[in-house]
Amino acid sequence: MGEVILSLKISVIGTGYLGATHAACMAELGFEVVGLDTNPKKIEQLAAGVLPFHEPGLPELLRKHTSSGRLRFTTSYAEVGSWADVHFIAVGTPQKAGDHAADMTYVDGATSTLASHITKDCLIVGKSTVPVGTARRLGALINEQIEGDAKVGLLWNPEFLREGYAVEDTLRPDRLVVGGDSTAAIDVLRQVYATAINAGTPFIATDLETAELVKSAANAFLATKISFINAFSEVTEQVGGDIRVLADAIGLDNRIGRRFLNAGVGFGGGCLPKDIRALQARISELGLDRTMRFLTEVDEINLRRRDRVVHLAHEILEDIQGRKIAILGVAFKPHSDDVRDSPALDVAAQLFNAGADVSVYDPEGMANARLRFPRLNYATSAIDALRDSALTILLTEWDEFKTLDPSEVGQMVESKSIIDGRNVLRADVWQDEGWRFESLGRKSVYPDGAPFRSVCS
Ligand SMILES: NC(=O)c1ccc[n+]([C@@H]2O[C@H](COP(=O)([O-])OP(=O)(O)OC[C@H]3O[C@@H](n4cnc5c(N)ncnc54)[C@H](O)[C@@H]3O)[C@@H](O)[C@H]2O)c1
């Protein structure tokens, strides 16, 4: 992209998955960018061109722009407050301990500290996922903190990037949503996103509340779609149907669509679970208790899928005490090392706590999983995890697990039993090699000569 340095100076406050990606992509678009985080170790690594997490394509962008000098990192609010024209707030909004609501400590802290260091006219643009009403509340907070006569505008620009595709989603988003009260401020953001807008990306300018709600609504919808198909999994398990065929068949109706209808162990990660809980908590706070009550059910269906895998493991092994179980996958999804609220890690932990000898392997998520759950056995490869196991459970659909050869791995295990927690393996192929094959939402036994066929596979 252009070698010309564009005139707007950009800061990104919070350099985690979202902020580090946004900062590097803004540099790629031609802006001079400073990323700020309160974690000095993270800042040191990023400044040295080292990405502290896994995200395809991002290490290259980071190295490119830290080398060119267009992208710098700091822990100093004074530095960014006196320098940037546009400040993006990208700090975390995790679930509060012991509560469903979002913990706003980081957003509030970052915004007020930034405001107290601002010495020039600028825009503050929120990107974090926040409960509706946050932006207007922060507006008042900013006004309290500003010293001197700098004019500060506030916009909300929720982020829809997917981990694993974060660079592509940031450089070529499918839509841009910006909320604010000032058309002049919104026009500044049009300049920031000119490349995408010129390439045809829809730019939706709206009020602060709608912008905040768009993000909550998008995640609530996606979570509901996954739990919808997983609810039908519970039915097909009972009556003997096949959830993949059901999903293919309803997904061919283009009013429904096939995406996010993959039945399995359910959703996790740093966004969907905490976002649906935070939405519900906020809507209840507004006195609309019944309005989002269905999200409790969405959450419960999702968590029940994890229990179903644990139940199947008990059913297969009968007594799981001391039995070796190989868990393939700890990241909440492939192409990511994120283990926040990971269904795979949750299942591994439940089986460990029930007395099993759990051996896990994931191509990228091992370090993060070890930090959260150090007592599991961390294998050096899928084969290492599988060796002498009484049961294999696939929980994150990495390609290297999808392509395992049942005949080859069958020679290494103590017992040929597998649970496909993501519905990505061919039951007939595994069964032909003598495996007991269990999955979520599919019949465990297929009639002779009638291997599983999905209309779309
Ligand atoms: N990860 C995603 O895929 C994704 C996608 C869309 C939206 N979001 C939203 O983006 C926000 C950030 O998510 P994330 O996954 O990047 O979180 P993260 O935990 O990876 O990163 C948050 C960063 O903010 C830093 N931070 C905390 N307080 C700070 C402060 N006062 N000043 C400066 N830095 C501070 C932390 O040190 C950390 O590096 C959340 O609201 C999340 O819901 C995330």
The ligand as an SDF file (V2000), in Angstrom:
LIG
                    3D

 44 48  0  0  0  0  0  0  0  0999 V2000
  -10.5720  -10.2610   19.9270 N   0  0  0  0  0  0  0  0  0  0  0  0
  -11.5160  -10.1060   19.0010 C   0  0  0  0  0  0  0  0  0  0  0  0
  -11.6750  -10.9160   18.0890 O   0  0  0  0  0  0  0  0  0  0  0  0
  -12.4290   -8.9070   19.0500 C   0  0  0  0  0  0  0  0  0  0  0  0
  -13.2370   -8.6430   17.9300 C   0  0  0  0  0  0  0  0  0  0  0  0
  -14.1040   -7.5660   17.9760 C   0  0  0  0  0  0  0  0  0  0  0  0
  -14.1860   -6.7920   19.1260 C   0  0  0  0  0  0  0  0  0  0  0  0
  -13.4080   -7.1000   20.2040 N   0  0  0  0  0  0  0  0  0  0  0  0
  -13.5100   -6.2560   21.3870 C   0  0  0  0  0  0  0  0  0  0  0  0
  -12.3220   -5.5030   21.4700 O   0  0  0  0  0  0  0  0  0  0  0  0
  -11.9740   -5.2560   22.8270 C   0  0  0  0  0  0  0  0  0  0  0  0
  -10.5650   -5.7510   23.0750 C   0  0  0  0  0  0  0  0  0  0  0  0
  -10.5400   -7.1470   22.9020 O   0  0  0  0  0  0  0  0  0  0  0  0
   -9.1810   -7.9620   22.7560 P   0  0  0  0  0  0  0  0  0  0  0  0
   -9.5660   -9.3350   22.3850 O   0  0  0  0  0  0  0  0  0  0  0  0
   -8.2260   -7.2160   21.9140 O   0  0  0  0  0  0  0  0  0  0  0  0
   -8.6840   -7.9220   24.2870 O   0  0  0  0  0  0  0  0  0  0  0  0
   -7.2100   -8.1720   24.8540 P   0  0  0  0  0  0  0  0  0  0  0  0
   -7.3830   -8.5760   26.2630 O   0  0  0  0  0  0  0  0  0  0  0  0
   -6.4550   -9.0580   23.9180 O   0  0  0  0  0  0  0  0  0  0  0  0
   -6.5140   -6.7330   24.7980 O   0  0  0  0  0  0  0  0  0  0  0  0
   -6.8430   -5.6800   25.6310 C   0  0  0  0  0  0  0  0  0  0  0  0
   -5.5680   -4.8600   25.8640 C   0  0  0  0  0  0  0  0  0  0  0  0
   -5.8960   -3.6550   26.5430 O   0  0  0  0  0  0  0  0  0  0  0  0
   -4.8230   -3.3650   27.4470 C   0  0  0  0  0  0  0  0  0  0  0  0
   -5.2780   -2.4020   28.4500 N   0  0  0  0  0  0  0  0  0  0  0  0
   -6.0790   -2.6190   29.5200 C   0  0  0  0  0  0  0  0  0  0  0  0
   -6.2800   -1.4680   30.1940 N   0  0  0  0  0  0  0  0  0  0  0  0
   -5.5930   -0.5040   29.5240 C   0  0  0  0  0  0  0  0  0  0  0  0
   -5.4260    0.8970   29.7170 C   0  0  0  0  0  0  0  0  0  0  0  0
   -6.0240    1.5350   30.7110 N   0  0  0  0  0  0  0  0  0  0  0  0
   -4.6660    1.5600   28.8160 N   0  0  0  0  0  0  0  0  0  0  0  0
   -4.0810    0.9280   27.7890 C   0  0  0  0  0  0  0  0  0  0  0  0
   -4.1930   -0.3900   27.5620 N   0  0  0  0  0  0  0  0  0  0  0  0
   -4.9450   -1.0930   28.4240 C   0  0  0  0  0  0  0  0  0  0  0  0
   -4.4310   -4.7180   27.9960 C   0  0  0  0  0  0  0  0  0  0  0  0
   -3.1350   -4.7020   28.5560 O   0  0  0  0  0  0  0  0  0  0  0  0
   -4.5160   -5.5780   26.7310 C   0  0  0  0  0  0  0  0  0  0  0  0
   -3.2910   -5.6230   26.0380 O   0  0  0  0  0  0  0  0  0  0  0  0
  -13.0520   -5.9560   23.6570 C   0  0  0  0  0  0  0  0  0  0  0  0
  -14.0640   -5.0560   23.9590 O   0  0  0  0  0  0  0  0  0  0  0  0
  -13.5660   -7.0150   22.6990 C   0  0  0  0  0  0  0  0  0  0  0  0
  -14.8770   -7.4120   23.0220 O   0  0  0  0  0  0  0  0  0  0  0  0
  -12.5080   -8.1230   20.1850 C   0  0  0  0  0  0  0  0  0  0  0  0
  1  2  1  0
  2  3  2  0
  2  4  1  0
  4  5  1  0
  4 44  2  0
  5  6  2  0
  6  7  1  0
  7  8  2  0
  8  9  1  0
  8 44  1  0
  9 10  1  0
  9 42  1  0
 10 11  1  0
 11 12  1  0
 11 40  1  0
 12 13  1  0
 13 14  1  0
 14 15  2  0
 14 16  1  0
 14 17  1  0
 17 18  1  0
 18 19  2  0
 18 20  1  0
 18 21  1  0
 21 22  1  0
 22 23  1  0
 23 24  1  0
 23 38  1  0
 24 25  1  0
 25 26  1  0
 25 36  1  0
 26 27  1  0
 26 35  1  0
 27 28  2  0
 28 29  1  0
 29 30  1  0
 29 35  2  0
 30 31  1  0
 30 32  2  0
 32 33  1  0
 33 34  2  0
 34 35  1  0
 36 37  1  0
 36 38  1  0
 38 39  1  0
 40 41  1  0
 40 42  1  0
 42 43  1  0
M  CHG  2   8   1  16  -1
M  END
$$$$
